[in-house]
Structure formats: structure tokens, C-alpha cells
Amino acid sequence: MAHWKSRTLLLVVLSDVFRSRGYEGATLAELARAAGLGKASLYHHFPGGKPEMAREVLKACAADLDRRAYRKLRKKGSWNERIAAFVIGFGAYVDGGARNCLMVALTASGSGETLIREIARYTAAWLDELTDVFVESGLPRKRAARSAKELLGRLYGALALAQMLDKPKVYRQAIKRLRDQLQS
């Protein structure tokens, strides 16, 4: 059995199970097996069981997504440079289309009202940040909000199609076209 010195690394391993299986599909046996722990040891780390694991994994995922992508929107630079950096960061988060977004996996798999509300809270805050950057481009707020939603829709749509076809290249091609459009 593995001994986890780093909770961060343990959360990464558990995250991979939730990403690939969703909330309902991630059984305690599978989570324990992926972590190299027995179920009792897994409960030692997460006394609240699978719901606590999912909450902790979600927090870590949100921090990672914020660090890789959304933080780019808060940096100095032109609005289109920041949006392009955000798109690149999002691509890094999903490993160029090869890895599913944990938030989508949890939302689509019956993770419960608490997690759904938390995911909605993160998403709404990030949409506001994207909207603010589009407002900087000169768009009226209402149109900027639509542009922010359209951008996320394109990113997640390309990711979903790449996942459904099991071809990450589909995601990378769509993102390249999007970046080219942002630069023009």
C-alpha cells in the first residue's frame, strides 16, 4: 500500500479517476486502487468519504484551472493577448484535448447539488472575468457577456468533440483556429 506524503499528489490521482469515471462511476474501490490504498486508509485521509474527496478534488482542480488559464486574464497586456494566453492556458489544463475537464465530468455524472452549485459559482465568477476583458475590447457589457459565454462554449465544445472522437488533435485544431481569429 502506498503512503502519501503529499495530499496534493493524492488529489491528482483521485482527480484522474473522477475525470475519467465521473462522480457516480468513481467507486471507492476504484479510488482506493488508484491511490494504492485500502478503503480504510482512504477514509483516514477523507473521513467524509467520496463526497469529501470530490469536494477536495474540485477545489484543487479550480485552483489549477485558475492558475493555468483564468489568472492570465488578470495580467497586464492587451485584451486580445490576455484572451489568447487564457486559451493557451486552458489547453494546458486539458492537456491539448487529451484530458477531460473535471468540472464537466462532475457536472455530467450526478455529483449532487452541493458540487453542482460550487461548480456554477466558479464558472460564473470566471465568466465575469472573461466578460470584463471583452468589455476592455470596447464591447458593451451585454455583448461582452455573450462573447465570454461563446468563448467558453467553443473551448468546451472542441474538448467534448475531441473526447467523443478520441482524437485530441480535433481540439488542438479548433484552438489554433480560435487563436488565429483572436489575433486578427
Secondary structure per residue as TSV (DSSP state, phi and psi in degrees):
chain	resnum	aa	ss	phi	psi
A	1	M	-	360.0	140.7
A	2	A	-	-76.2	148.9
A	3	H	-	-113.7	122.1
A	4	W	-	-96.0	112.7
A	5	K	S	-84.2	-23.9
A	6	S	-	-117.9	116.8
A	7	R	H	-63.5	-33.3
A	8	T	H	-59.8	-46.1
A	9	L	H	-66.9	-37.2
A	10	L	H	-62.2	-42.3
A	11	L	H	-64.3	-34.2
A	12	V	H	-63.3	-44.6
A	13	V	H	-63.6	-45.4
A	14	L	H	-65.9	-37.4
A	15	S	H	-58.5	-41.5
A	16	D	H	-60.5	-37.3
A	17	V	H	-67.8	-47.1
A	18	F	H	-62.9	-37.8
A	19	R	H	-62.2	-43.3
A	20	S	H	-84.9	-27.8
A	21	R	H	-109.3	-16.0
A	22	G	H	77.0	179.2
A	23	Y	H	-68.8	-53.4
A	24	E	H	-64.2	-36.9
A	25	G	H	-77.7	-16.6
A	26	A	-	-84.3	92.9
A	27	T	-	-77.8	158.1
A	28	L	H	-59.8	-37.5
A	29	A	H	-62.7	-43.1
A	30	E	H	-68.7	-41.4
A	31	L	H	-61.4	-44.3
A	32	A	H	-64.5	-42.7
A	33	R	H	-61.9	-44.7
A	34	A	H	-63.1	-35.6
A	35	A	H	-82.0	-11.2
A	36	G	T	71.2	29.6
A	37	L	-	-123.6	158.1
A	38	G	-	-78.7	163.3
A	39	K	H	-59.0	-39.6
A	40	A	H	-62.8	-40.6
A	41	S	H	-67.0	-36.8
A	42	L	H	-64.2	-40.2
A	43	Y	H	-67.3	-28.4
A	44	H	H	-61.8	-42.2
A	45	H	H	-75.6	-31.7
A	46	F	-	-134.9	80.8
A	47	P	T	-57.6	-25.5
A	48	G	T	-81.6	4.5
A	49	G	H	71.8	-153.3
A	50	K	H	-59.2	-39.9
A	51	P	H	-59.2	-41.2
A	52	E	H	-66.3	-41.7
A	53	M	H	-57.9	-46.6
A	54	A	H	-63.3	-41.7
A	55	R	H	-62.9	-44.1
A	56	E	H	-67.9	-40.4
A	57	V	H	-64.7	-40.3
A	58	L	H	-62.2	-44.6
A	59	K	H	-60.0	-44.0
A	60	A	H	-65.5	-40.6
A	61	C	H	-63.3	-45.6
A	62	A	H	-62.1	-39.9
A	63	A	H	-65.2	-40.9
A	64	D	H	-66.0	-46.0
A	65	L	H	-63.8	-39.4
A	66	D	H	-64.4	-45.2
A	67	R	H	-63.8	-44.3
A	68	R	H	-77.5	-33.4
A	69	A	T	-122.9	-63.6
A	70	Y	G	-66.1	-31.2
A	71	R	G	-60.5	-28.4
A	72	K	G	-61.5	-28.0
A	73	L	G	-70.6	-22.3
A	74	R	G	-92.5	-3.4
A	75	K	S	-80.5	168.9
A	76	K	S	-76.3	152.7
A	77	G	S	137.2	172.7
A	78	S	-	-68.7	158.8
A	79	W	H	-60.4	-41.9
A	80	N	H	-73.8	-29.8
A	81	E	H	-65.8	-40.3
A	82	R	H	-69.1	-39.1
A	83	I	H	-65.7	-43.1
A	84	A	H	-61.5	-41.9
A	85	A	H	-64.0	-38.2
A	86	F	H	-60.2	-47.0
A	87	V	H	-60.9	-43.0
A	88	I	H	-63.5	-43.1
A	89	G	H	-63.5	-39.8
A	90	F	H	-63.2	-41.4
A	91	G	H	-59.8	-38.1
A	92	A	H	-66.0	-39.5
A	93	Y	H	-60.9	-38.0
A	94	V	T	-98.6	16.5
A	95	D	G	51.6	50.4
A	96	G	G	61.9	27.7
A	97	G	G	94.1	-1.9
A	98	A	T	-84.8	-15.3
A	99	R	S	-126.2	135.5
A	100	N	-	-71.4	156.8
A	101	C	-	-82.0	126.1
A	102	L	H	-57.4	-39.6
A	103	M	H	-62.9	-38.7
A	104	V	H	-66.9	-44.5
A	105	A	H	-60.1	-42.2
A	106	L	H	-70.9	-38.9
A	107	T	H	-65.6	-39.9
A	108	A	H	-81.6	-5.8
A	109	S	T	-122.2	31.6
A	110	G	T	66.8	47.4
A	111	S	-	-82.2	-4.7
A	112	G	-	100.2	156.6
A	113	E	H	-61.3	-39.0
A	114	T	H	-61.6	-48.5
A	115	L	H	-67.2	-39.2
A	116	I	H	-60.5	-43.9
A	117	R	H	-63.2	-40.6
A	118	E	H	-65.3	-42.9
A	119	I	H	-63.1	-42.0
A	120	A	H	-63.0	-37.5
A	121	R	H	-64.7	-48.2
A	122	Y	H	-58.5	-48.2
A	123	T	H	-62.3	-43.4
A	124	A	H	-62.5	-42.1
A	125	A	H	-64.4	-42.0
A	126	W	H	-69.1	-37.3
A	127	L	H	-61.3	-38.6
A	128	D	H	-61.3	-41.4
A	129	E	H	-64.3	-44.1
A	130	L	H	-62.5	-41.8
A	131	T	H	-59.0	-45.0
A	132	D	H	-58.4	-39.3
A	133	V	H	-68.2	-40.7
A	134	F	H	-66.3	-32.5
A	135	V	H	-62.3	-39.6
A	136	E	H	-59.6	-26.0
A	137	S	T	-75.1	-8.7
A	138	G	T	107.8	-0.9
A	139	L	-	-76.3	144.9
A	140	P	-	-63.2	152.0
A	141	R	H	-53.3	-43.5
A	142	K	H	-63.0	-44.0
A	143	R	H	-69.4	-35.9
A	144	A	H	-63.8	-40.3
A	145	A	H	-64.0	-40.4
A	146	R	H	-63.8	-42.0
A	147	S	H	-63.2	-38.7
A	148	A	H	-63.2	-44.7
A	149	K	H	-65.8	-39.5
A	150	E	H	-63.9	-39.6
A	151	L	H	-63.0	-48.3
A	152	L	H	-62.5	-38.5
A	153	G	H	-61.2	-40.6
A	154	R	H	-67.2	-42.2
A	155	L	H	-63.1	-50.1
A	156	Y	H	-72.0	-32.6
A	157	G	H	-64.8	-44.2
A	158	A	H	-63.7	-39.2
A	159	L	H	-64.8	-44.9
A	160	A	H	-62.0	-44.1
A	161	L	H	-64.1	-42.3
A	162	A	H	-61.0	-40.7
A	163	Q	H	-67.6	-42.3
A	164	M	H	-65.8	-34.9
A	165	L	H	-89.1	-8.4
A	166	D	T	56.0	42.6
A	167	K	-	-137.1	89.2
A	168	P	H	-55.8	-24.2
A	169	K	H	-58.8	-32.8
A	170	V	H	-59.4	-43.0
A	171	Y	H	-64.1	-50.1
A	172	R	H	-59.7	-39.4
A	173	Q	H	-65.6	-43.4
A	174	A	H	-63.8	-39.3
A	175	I	H	-71.5	-35.3
A	176	K	H	-61.9	-45.2
A	177	R	H	-61.5	-40.6
A	178	L	H	-63.7	-46.3
A	179	R	H	-60.7	-42.0
A	180	D	H	-60.2	-41.0
A	181	Q	H	-65.5	-38.2
A	182	L	H	-67.5	-29.6
A	183	Q	H	-82.5	-15.5
A	184	S	-	-90.4	360.0
